[in-house]
Amino acid sequence: MAGSVRKARAIVLGLIGFIILPIVFALAGLVMAIIAKTVRHERLSTIAIVVSAIGLVGGMVLGAVLSSM
């Protein structure tokens, strides 16, 4: 049960990190997803890792583009 919650939170944090403060939210999602993958061996934690990584990189790129306008 705790692993399911952990990977769901990681996915949500990765998505939030794409829009708001990617260095905080997406990084927290990435850490939670890695914990779910290594400790609990959850099946969907790989998806959470990918979503959080995309949220981290995408959010930073989006912030850089919007701040240069």
C-alpha positions as CSV (number, residue, x, y, z in Angstrom):
1,M,0.0,0.0,0.0
2,A,2.7,2.5,0.9
3,G,4.5,1.8,-2.4
4,S,1.4,2.5,-4.4
5,V,1.0,5.8,-2.6
6,R,4.7,6.6,-3.1
7,K,4.7,6.1,-6.8
8,A,1.4,8.0,-7.2
9,R,2.8,10.9,-5.3
10,A,5.9,10.8,-7.4
11,I,3.9,11.0,-10.6
12,V,1.8,13.9,-9.3
13,L,4.9,15.7,-8.1
14,G,6.6,15.3,-11.4
15,L,3.6,16.7,-13.2
16,I,3.4,19.7,-10.8
17,G,7.1,20.2,-11.2
18,F,6.6,20.8,-14.9
19,I,4.7,23.9,-14.2
20,I,5.7,25.2,-10.7
21,L,9.2,25.1,-9.1
22,P,10.6,22.1,-11.0
23,I,13.7,22.0,-8.8
24,V,11.6,21.3,-5.8
25,F,8.5,19.3,-6.9
26,A,10.0,17.3,-9.7
27,L,13.1,16.5,-7.8
28,A,11.0,15.3,-4.8
29,G,9.0,13.2,-7.2
30,L,12.2,11.8,-8.7
31,V,13.5,10.8,-5.2
32,M,10.3,9.2,-4.3
33,A,10.1,7.3,-7.5
34,I,13.7,6.0,-7.1
35,I,12.9,4.9,-3.5
36,A,9.8,3.1,-4.8
37,K,11.9,1.4,-7.5
38,T,14.8,0.3,-5.3
39,V,13.1,-0.5,-2.0
40,R,9.7,-1.7,-2.9
41,H,10.3,-2.9,-6.5
42,E,7.1,-1.4,-7.7
43,R,6.1,-1.9,-11.3
44,L,4.9,1.6,-12.2
45,S,7.8,3.3,-10.5
46,T,9.7,3.4,-13.8
47,I,6.9,5.5,-15.2
48,A,7.1,7.8,-12.2
49,I,10.9,8.2,-12.7
50,V,10.4,9.1,-16.4
51,V,7.5,11.6,-15.6
52,S,9.5,13.2,-12.8
53,A,12.7,13.5,-15.0
54,I,10.6,15.0,-17.8
55,G,9.0,17.4,-15.3
56,L,12.4,18.5,-14.0
57,V,14.0,19.1,-17.3
58,G,10.9,20.4,-19.1
59,G,10.0,22.7,-16.2
60,M,13.5,24.2,-16.3
61,V,13.5,24.7,-20.0
62,L,10.0,26.2,-19.9
63,G,11.1,28.6,-17.1
64,A,14.2,29.6,-19.1
65,V,12.1,30.3,-22.2
66,L,9.5,32.2,-20.4
67,S,12.0,34.3,-18.4
68,S,13.9,35.3,-21.6
69,M,10.8,36.8,-23.2
